[in-house]
Amino acid sequence: MENRISVLYVDDEENNLISFRATFRLTYSVYTAISGIEAIRIVKEKPIDIIITDQRMPHMTGVEFLEEIIKISPDSMRILLTGYADMGAVVDAVNKGKIFHYLSKPWSEEELDNTIKRAYEVHSERKKIKESFSKLEVTNEQLEFLLRQKLLS
């Protein structure tokens, strides 16, 4: 259970949260939130790999929520759902919310599952690159130290 992909689904319609949990709870570690504020609290408490949010919600749109999430968890992959042909929101999501993918509501189980898996592959690859970069930085610092020692002796 610990090494399962963690997915947070944010939607102001409780039936959608129930449906998502029922569909994906056996495959992923599923978290749900009925608002952007509740979702932010979850992301601050738990590492979340994939965040899926509805665009049209009261108090905070999906794009506004994703803009806040970038500050808290920049490495989480972000997916926007919207039931409306709202291209302005999609453009904002790409530009401001730095989304990985956009899907129309109602979502299909197969399409959403495939999108989560692709997002996680990108997430894992980015994580590996960051870890490799960190190791290279340490090795470089060690080499510079050795070189300075050699020059001083």
PyMOL CGO cylinders between C-alpha atoms (Angstrom):
from pymol import cmd
from pymol.cgo import CYLINDER

trace = [
    CYLINDER, 0.00, 0.00, 0.00, 2.88, 2.37, 0.80, 0.3, 1, 1, 1, 1, 1, 1,
    CYLINDER, 2.88, 2.37, 0.80, 4.43, 2.27, -2.67, 0.3, 1, 1, 1, 1, 1, 1,
    CYLINDER, 4.43, 2.27, -2.67, 1.16, 2.77, -4.53, 0.3, 1, 1, 1, 1, 1, 1,
    CYLINDER, 1.16, 2.77, -4.53, 0.63, 5.90, -6.58, 0.3, 1, 1, 1, 1, 1, 1,
    CYLINDER, 0.63, 5.90, -6.58, -1.06, 8.55, -4.43, 0.3, 1, 1, 1, 1, 1, 1,
    CYLINDER, -1.06, 8.55, -4.43, -3.87, 10.38, -6.19, 0.3, 1, 1, 1, 1, 1, 1,
    CYLINDER, -3.87, 10.38, -6.19, -5.88, 13.33, -4.88, 0.3, 1, 1, 1, 1, 1, 1,
    CYLINDER, -5.88, 13.33, -4.88, -9.23, 14.00, -6.58, 0.3, 1, 1, 1, 1, 1, 1,
    CYLINDER, -9.23, 14.00, -6.58, -10.83, 17.41, -5.95, 0.3, 1, 1, 1, 1, 1, 1,
    CYLINDER, -10.83, 17.41, -5.95, -14.45, 18.07, -6.88, 0.3, 1, 1, 1, 1, 1, 1,
    CYLINDER, -14.45, 18.07, -6.88, -17.29, 19.98, -5.23, 0.3, 1, 1, 1, 1, 1, 1,
    CYLINDER, -17.29, 19.98, -5.23, -19.78, 17.28, -6.23, 0.3, 1, 1, 1, 1, 1, 1,
    CYLINDER, -19.78, 17.28, -6.23, -19.75, 14.55, -3.60, 0.3, 1, 1, 1, 1, 1, 1,
    CYLINDER, -19.75, 14.55, -3.60, -21.13, 11.92, -6.02, 0.3, 1, 1, 1, 1, 1, 1,
    CYLINDER, -21.13, 11.92, -6.02, -18.06, 12.41, -8.22, 0.3, 1, 1, 1, 1, 1, 1,
    CYLINDER, -18.06, 12.41, -8.22, -15.76, 11.91, -5.23, 0.3, 1, 1, 1, 1, 1, 1,
    CYLINDER, -15.76, 11.91, -5.23, -17.60, 8.71, -4.27, 0.3, 1, 1, 1, 1, 1, 1,
    CYLINDER, -17.60, 8.71, -4.27, -17.47, 7.44, -7.84, 0.3, 1, 1, 1, 1, 1, 1,
    CYLINDER, -17.47, 7.44, -7.84, -13.74, 8.18, -8.16, 0.3, 1, 1, 1, 1, 1, 1,
    CYLINDER, -13.74, 8.18, -8.16, -12.93, 6.47, -4.86, 0.3, 1, 1, 1, 1, 1, 1,
    CYLINDER, -12.93, 6.47, -4.86, -15.02, 3.41, -5.76, 0.3, 1, 1, 1, 1, 1, 1,
    CYLINDER, -15.02, 3.41, -5.76, -13.38, 3.16, -9.19, 0.3, 1, 1, 1, 1, 1, 1,
    CYLINDER, -13.38, 3.16, -9.19, -9.73, 3.62, -8.20, 0.3, 1, 1, 1, 1, 1, 1,
    CYLINDER, -9.73, 3.62, -8.20, -9.35, 2.72, -4.51, 0.3, 1, 1, 1, 1, 1, 1,
    CYLINDER, -9.35, 2.72, -4.51, -7.99, -0.76, -5.25, 0.3, 1, 1, 1, 1, 1, 1,
    CYLINDER, -7.99, -0.76, -5.25, -5.42, 0.53, -7.76, 0.3, 1, 1, 1, 1, 1, 1,
    CYLINDER, -5.42, 0.53, -7.76, -4.16, 3.72, -6.12, 0.3, 1, 1, 1, 1, 1, 1,
    CYLINDER, -4.16, 3.72, -6.12, -3.89, 5.37, -2.70, 0.3, 1, 1, 1, 1, 1, 1,
    CYLINDER, -3.89, 5.37, -2.70, -6.89, 7.63, -3.18, 0.3, 1, 1, 1, 1, 1, 1,
    CYLINDER, -6.89, 7.63, -3.18, -7.53, 10.91, -1.36, 0.3, 1, 1, 1, 1, 1, 1,
    CYLINDER, -7.53, 10.91, -1.36, -10.55, 13.08, -2.06, 0.3, 1, 1, 1, 1, 1, 1,
    CYLINDER, -10.55, 13.08, -2.06, -11.42, 16.66, -1.21, 0.3, 1, 1, 1, 1, 1, 1,
    CYLINDER, -11.42, 16.66, -1.21, -14.67, 18.59, -1.70, 0.3, 1, 1, 1, 1, 1, 1,
    CYLINDER, -14.67, 18.59, -1.70, -12.88, 21.95, -2.01, 0.3, 1, 1, 1, 1, 1, 1,
    CYLINDER, -12.88, 21.95, -2.01, -9.55, 23.48, -2.93, 0.3, 1, 1, 1, 1, 1, 1,
    CYLINDER, -9.55, 23.48, -2.93, -9.01, 24.51, 0.69, 0.3, 1, 1, 1, 1, 1, 1,
    CYLINDER, -9.01, 24.51, 0.69, -9.51, 20.96, 1.95, 0.3, 1, 1, 1, 1, 1, 1,
    CYLINDER, -9.51, 20.96, 1.95, -7.23, 19.65, -0.82, 0.3, 1, 1, 1, 1, 1, 1,
    CYLINDER, -7.23, 19.65, -0.82, -4.45, 22.10, 0.12, 0.3, 1, 1, 1, 1, 1, 1,
    CYLINDER, -4.45, 22.10, 0.12, -4.60, 20.79, 3.70, 0.3, 1, 1, 1, 1, 1, 1,
    CYLINDER, -4.60, 20.79, 3.70, -4.22, 17.19, 2.43, 0.3, 1, 1, 1, 1, 1, 1,
    CYLINDER, -4.22, 17.19, 2.43, -1.26, 18.09, 0.20, 0.3, 1, 1, 1, 1, 1, 1,
    CYLINDER, -1.26, 18.09, 0.20, 0.47, 19.79, 3.14, 0.3, 1, 1, 1, 1, 1, 1,
    CYLINDER, 0.47, 19.79, 3.14, 0.04, 16.61, 5.22, 0.3, 1, 1, 1, 1, 1, 1,
    CYLINDER, 0.04, 16.61, 5.22, 0.74, 13.86, 2.67, 0.3, 1, 1, 1, 1, 1, 1,
    CYLINDER, 0.74, 13.86, 2.67, 2.99, 13.42, -0.35, 0.3, 1, 1, 1, 1, 1, 1,
    CYLINDER, 2.99, 13.42, -0.35, 0.70, 13.33, -3.40, 0.3, 1, 1, 1, 1, 1, 1,
    CYLINDER, 0.70, 13.33, -3.40, 1.94, 12.10, -6.78, 0.3, 1, 1, 1, 1, 1, 1,
    CYLINDER, 1.94, 12.10, -6.78, -1.06, 13.01, -8.97, 0.3, 1, 1, 1, 1, 1, 1,
    CYLINDER, -1.06, 13.01, -8.97, -3.65, 15.76, -8.40, 0.3, 1, 1, 1, 1, 1, 1,
    CYLINDER, -3.65, 15.76, -8.40, -6.87, 15.77, -10.39, 0.3, 1, 1, 1, 1, 1, 1,
    CYLINDER, -6.87, 15.77, -10.39, -9.20, 18.72, -9.99, 0.3, 1, 1, 1, 1, 1, 1,
    CYLINDER, -9.20, 18.72, -9.99, -12.48, 19.93, -11.40, 0.3, 1, 1, 1, 1, 1, 1,
    CYLINDER, -12.48, 19.93, -11.40, -12.33, 23.45, -12.83, 0.3, 1, 1, 1, 1, 1, 1,
    CYLINDER, -12.33, 23.45, -12.83, -15.74, 24.75, -11.77, 0.3, 1, 1, 1, 1, 1, 1,
    CYLINDER, -15.74, 24.75, -11.77, -15.91, 24.88, -7.99, 0.3, 1, 1, 1, 1, 1, 1,
    CYLINDER, -15.91, 24.88, -7.99, -17.19, 27.56, -5.59, 0.3, 1, 1, 1, 1, 1, 1,
    CYLINDER, -17.19, 27.56, -5.59, -14.67, 29.77, -3.73, 0.3, 1, 1, 1, 1, 1, 1,
    CYLINDER, -14.67, 29.77, -3.73, -11.66, 28.59, -5.76, 0.3, 1, 1, 1, 1, 1, 1,
    CYLINDER, -11.66, 28.59, -5.76, -11.48, 27.39, -9.38, 0.3, 1, 1, 1, 1, 1, 1,
    CYLINDER, -11.48, 27.39, -9.38, -9.38, 24.40, -10.37, 0.3, 1, 1, 1, 1, 1, 1,
    CYLINDER, -9.38, 24.40, -10.37, -6.79, 26.71, -11.95, 0.3, 1, 1, 1, 1, 1, 1,
    CYLINDER, -6.79, 26.71, -11.95, -6.58, 28.89, -8.81, 0.3, 1, 1, 1, 1, 1, 1,
    CYLINDER, -6.58, 28.89, -8.81, -6.19, 25.71, -6.72, 0.3, 1, 1, 1, 1, 1, 1,
    CYLINDER, -6.19, 25.71, -6.72, -3.42, 24.39, -9.00, 0.3, 1, 1, 1, 1, 1, 1,
    CYLINDER, -3.42, 24.39, -9.00, -1.58, 27.72, -8.81, 0.3, 1, 1, 1, 1, 1, 1,
    CYLINDER, -1.58, 27.72, -8.81, -1.52, 27.34, -5.00, 0.3, 1, 1, 1, 1, 1, 1,
    CYLINDER, -1.52, 27.34, -5.00, -0.48, 23.68, -5.20, 0.3, 1, 1, 1, 1, 1, 1,
    CYLINDER, -0.48, 23.68, -5.20, 2.60, 24.53, -7.29, 0.3, 1, 1, 1, 1, 1, 1,
    CYLINDER, 2.60, 24.53, -7.29, 3.88, 26.54, -4.29, 0.3, 1, 1, 1, 1, 1, 1,
    CYLINDER, 3.88, 26.54, -4.29, 3.32, 23.62, -1.88, 0.3, 1, 1, 1, 1, 1, 1,
    CYLINDER, 3.32, 23.62, -1.88, 4.04, 20.56, -4.01, 0.3, 1, 1, 1, 1, 1, 1,
    CYLINDER, 4.04, 20.56, -4.01, 5.69, 21.58, -7.30, 0.3, 1, 1, 1, 1, 1, 1,
    CYLINDER, 5.69, 21.58, -7.30, 6.53, 17.99, -8.26, 0.3, 1, 1, 1, 1, 1, 1,
    CYLINDER, 6.53, 17.99, -8.26, 2.95, 16.69, -8.09, 0.3, 1, 1, 1, 1, 1, 1,
    CYLINDER, 2.95, 16.69, -8.09, 1.51, 16.06, -11.55, 0.3, 1, 1, 1, 1, 1, 1,
    CYLINDER, 1.51, 16.06, -11.55, -1.61, 18.12, -12.21, 0.3, 1, 1, 1, 1, 1, 1,
    CYLINDER, -1.61, 18.12, -12.21, -4.67, 17.11, -14.27, 0.3, 1, 1, 1, 1, 1, 1,
    CYLINDER, -4.67, 17.11, -14.27, -7.66, 19.39, -14.91, 0.3, 1, 1, 1, 1, 1, 1,
    CYLINDER, -7.66, 19.39, -14.91, -11.22, 18.16, -15.47, 0.3, 1, 1, 1, 1, 1, 1,
    CYLINDER, -11.22, 18.16, -15.47, -13.99, 20.34, -16.75, 0.3, 1, 1, 1, 1, 1, 1,
    CYLINDER, -13.99, 20.34, -16.75, -17.51, 19.61, -17.90, 0.3, 1, 1, 1, 1, 1, 1,
    CYLINDER, -17.51, 19.61, -17.90, -17.68, 22.78, -19.94, 0.3, 1, 1, 1, 1, 1, 1,
    CYLINDER, -17.68, 22.78, -19.94, -16.09, 23.78, -23.24, 0.3, 1, 1, 1, 1, 1, 1,
    CYLINDER, -16.09, 23.78, -23.24, -14.21, 26.50, -21.40, 0.3, 1, 1, 1, 1, 1, 1,
    CYLINDER, -14.21, 26.50, -21.40, -11.06, 27.01, -23.47, 0.3, 1, 1, 1, 1, 1, 1,
    CYLINDER, -11.06, 27.01, -23.47, -10.05, 30.03, -21.38, 0.3, 1, 1, 1, 1, 1, 1,
    CYLINDER, -10.05, 30.03, -21.38, -9.84, 27.81, -18.31, 0.3, 1, 1, 1, 1, 1, 1,
    CYLINDER, -9.84, 27.81, -18.31, -7.80, 25.22, -20.21, 0.3, 1, 1, 1, 1, 1, 1,
    CYLINDER, -7.80, 25.22, -20.21, -5.36, 27.87, -21.44, 0.3, 1, 1, 1, 1, 1, 1,
    CYLINDER, -5.36, 27.87, -21.44, -5.06, 29.25, -17.88, 0.3, 1, 1, 1, 1, 1, 1,
    CYLINDER, -5.06, 29.25, -17.88, -4.53, 25.74, -16.55, 0.3, 1, 1, 1, 1, 1, 1,
    CYLINDER, -4.53, 25.74, -16.55, -1.68, 25.13, -18.96, 0.3, 1, 1, 1, 1, 1, 1,
    CYLINDER, -1.68, 25.13, -18.96, -0.07, 28.53, -18.42, 0.3, 1, 1, 1, 1, 1, 1,
    CYLINDER, -0.07, 28.53, -18.42, -0.73, 29.18, -14.72, 0.3, 1, 1, 1, 1, 1, 1,
    CYLINDER, -0.73, 29.18, -14.72, -1.50, 25.76, -13.24, 0.3, 1, 1, 1, 1, 1, 1,
    CYLINDER, -1.50, 25.76, -13.24, 1.19, 23.98, -15.30, 0.3, 1, 1, 1, 1, 1, 1,
    CYLINDER, 1.19, 23.98, -15.30, -1.09, 21.02, -15.89, 0.3, 1, 1, 1, 1, 1, 1,
    CYLINDER, -1.09, 21.02, -15.89, 0.10, 17.73, -17.31, 0.3, 1, 1, 1, 1, 1, 1,
    CYLINDER, 0.10, 17.73, -17.31, -3.20, 16.93, -19.00, 0.3, 1, 1, 1, 1, 1, 1,
    CYLINDER, -3.20, 16.93, -19.00, -6.76, 18.16, -19.52, 0.3, 1, 1, 1, 1, 1, 1,
    CYLINDER, -6.76, 18.16, -19.52, -9.80, 15.85, -19.60, 0.3, 1, 1, 1, 1, 1, 1,
    CYLINDER, -9.80, 15.85, -19.60, -13.47, 16.52, -20.21, 0.3, 1, 1, 1, 1, 1, 1,
    CYLINDER, -13.47, 16.52, -20.21, -16.16, 15.54, -17.75, 0.3, 1, 1, 1, 1, 1, 1,
    CYLINDER, -16.16, 15.54, -17.75, -17.73, 13.14, -17.43, 0.3, 1, 1, 1, 1, 1, 1,
    CYLINDER, -17.73, 13.14, -17.43, -14.47, 11.18, -17.36, 0.3, 1, 1, 1, 1, 1, 1,
    CYLINDER, -14.47, 11.18, -17.36, -14.16, 7.65, -18.65, 0.3, 1, 1, 1, 1, 1, 1,
    CYLINDER, -14.16, 7.65, -18.65, -12.48, 5.19, -16.29, 0.3, 1, 1, 1, 1, 1, 1,
    CYLINDER, -12.48, 5.19, -16.29, -10.07, 3.91, -18.94, 0.3, 1, 1, 1, 1, 1, 1,
    CYLINDER, -10.07, 3.91, -18.94, -9.01, 7.36, -20.16, 0.3, 1, 1, 1, 1, 1, 1,
    CYLINDER, -9.01, 7.36, -20.16, -8.52, 8.68, -16.62, 0.3, 1, 1, 1, 1, 1, 1,
    CYLINDER, -8.52, 8.68, -16.62, -6.61, 5.55, -15.56, 0.3, 1, 1, 1, 1, 1, 1,
    CYLINDER, -6.61, 5.55, -15.56, -4.31, 5.81, -18.60, 0.3, 1, 1, 1, 1, 1, 1,
    CYLINDER, -4.31, 5.81, -18.60, -3.73, 9.52, -17.90, 0.3, 1, 1, 1, 1, 1, 1,
    CYLINDER, -3.73, 9.52, -17.90, -2.84, 8.80, -14.26, 0.3, 1, 1, 1, 1, 1, 1,
    CYLINDER, -2.84, 8.80, -14.26, -0.38, 6.10, -15.34, 0.3, 1, 1, 1, 1, 1, 1,
    CYLINDER, -0.38, 6.10, -15.34, 1.26, 8.36, -17.96, 0.3, 1, 1, 1, 1, 1, 1,
    CYLINDER, 1.26, 8.36, -17.96, 1.47, 11.21, -15.45, 0.3, 1, 1, 1, 1, 1, 1,
    CYLINDER, 1.47, 11.21, -15.45, 3.13, 8.91, -12.93, 0.3, 1, 1, 1, 1, 1, 1,
    CYLINDER, 3.13, 8.91, -12.93, 5.69, 7.74, -15.51, 0.3, 1, 1, 1, 1, 1, 1,
    CYLINDER, 5.69, 7.74, -15.51, 6.66, 11.38, -16.13, 0.3, 1, 1, 1, 1, 1, 1,
    CYLINDER, 6.66, 11.38, -16.13, 6.65, 12.04, -12.36, 0.3, 1, 1, 1, 1, 1, 1,
    CYLINDER, 6.65, 12.04, -12.36, 8.97, 9.06, -11.74, 0.3, 1, 1, 1, 1, 1, 1,
    CYLINDER, 8.97, 9.06, -11.74, 11.31, 10.04, -14.56, 0.3, 1, 1, 1, 1, 1, 1,
    CYLINDER, 11.31, 10.04, -14.56, 11.60, 13.61, -13.25, 0.3, 1, 1, 1, 1, 1, 1,
    CYLINDER, 11.60, 13.61, -13.25, 12.29, 12.25, -9.77, 0.3, 1, 1, 1, 1, 1, 1,
    CYLINDER, 12.29, 12.25, -9.77, 15.10, 10.02, -11.11, 0.3, 1, 1, 1, 1, 1, 1,
    CYLINDER, 15.10, 10.02, -11.11, 16.63, 12.95, -12.99, 0.3, 1, 1, 1, 1, 1, 1,
    CYLINDER, 16.63, 12.95, -12.99, 16.56, 15.11, -9.84, 0.3, 1, 1, 1, 1, 1, 1,
    CYLINDER, 16.56, 15.11, -9.84, 18.19, 12.33, -7.80, 0.3, 1, 1, 1, 1, 1, 1,
    CYLINDER, 18.19, 12.33, -7.80, 20.88, 11.83, -10.45, 0.3, 1, 1, 1, 1, 1, 1,
    CYLINDER, 20.88, 11.83, -10.45, 21.54, 15.57, -10.57, 0.3, 1, 1, 1, 1, 1, 1,
    CYLINDER, 21.54, 15.57, -10.57, 21.90, 15.66, -6.77, 0.3, 1, 1, 1, 1, 1, 1,
    CYLINDER, 21.90, 15.66, -6.77, 24.40, 12.78, -6.86, 0.3, 1, 1, 1, 1, 1, 1,
    CYLINDER, 24.40, 12.78, -6.86, 26.36, 14.54, -9.60, 0.3, 1, 1, 1, 1, 1, 1,
    CYLINDER, 26.36, 14.54, -9.60, 26.49, 17.73, -7.53, 0.3, 1, 1, 1, 1, 1, 1,
    CYLINDER, 26.49, 17.73, -7.53, 27.88, 15.82, -4.53, 0.3, 1, 1, 1, 1, 1, 1,
    CYLINDER, 27.88, 15.82, -4.53, 30.46, 14.03, -6.71, 0.3, 1, 1, 1, 1, 1, 1,
    CYLINDER, 30.46, 14.03, -6.71, 31.46, 17.35, -8.28, 0.3, 1, 1, 1, 1, 1, 1,
    CYLINDER, 31.46, 17.35, -8.28, 31.92, 18.95, -4.85, 0.3, 1, 1, 1, 1, 1, 1,
    CYLINDER, 31.92, 18.95, -4.85, 34.04, 15.99, -3.73, 0.3, 1, 1, 1, 1, 1, 1,
    CYLINDER, 34.04, 15.99, -3.73, 36.21, 16.24, -6.85, 0.3, 1, 1, 1, 1, 1, 1,
    CYLINDER, 36.21, 16.24, -6.85, 36.67, 19.98, -6.38, 0.3, 1, 1, 1, 1, 1, 1,
    CYLINDER, 36.67, 19.98, -6.38, 37.70, 19.38, -2.76, 0.3, 1, 1, 1, 1, 1, 1,
    CYLINDER, 37.70, 19.38, -2.76, 40.23, 16.73, -3.81, 0.3, 1, 1, 1, 1, 1, 1,
    CYLINDER, 40.23, 16.73, -3.81, 41.59, 19.00, -6.52, 0.3, 1, 1, 1, 1, 1, 1,
    CYLINDER, 41.59, 19.00, -6.52, 42.03, 21.87, -4.03, 0.3, 1, 1, 1, 1, 1, 1,
    CYLINDER, 42.03, 21.87, -4.03, 43.80, 19.50, -1.62, 0.3, 1, 1, 1, 1, 1, 1,
    CYLINDER, 43.80, 19.50, -1.62, 46.13, 18.36, -4.40, 0.3, 1, 1, 1, 1, 1, 1,
    CYLINDER, 46.13, 18.36, -4.40, 46.87, 21.95, -5.46, 0.3, 1, 1, 1, 1, 1, 1,
    CYLINDER, 46.87, 21.95, -5.46, 47.63, 22.96, -1.87, 0.3, 1, 1, 1, 1, 1, 1,
    CYLINDER, 47.63, 22.96, -1.87, 50.07, 20.11, -1.25, 0.3, 1, 1, 1, 1, 1, 1,
]
cmd.load_cgo(trace, "trace")
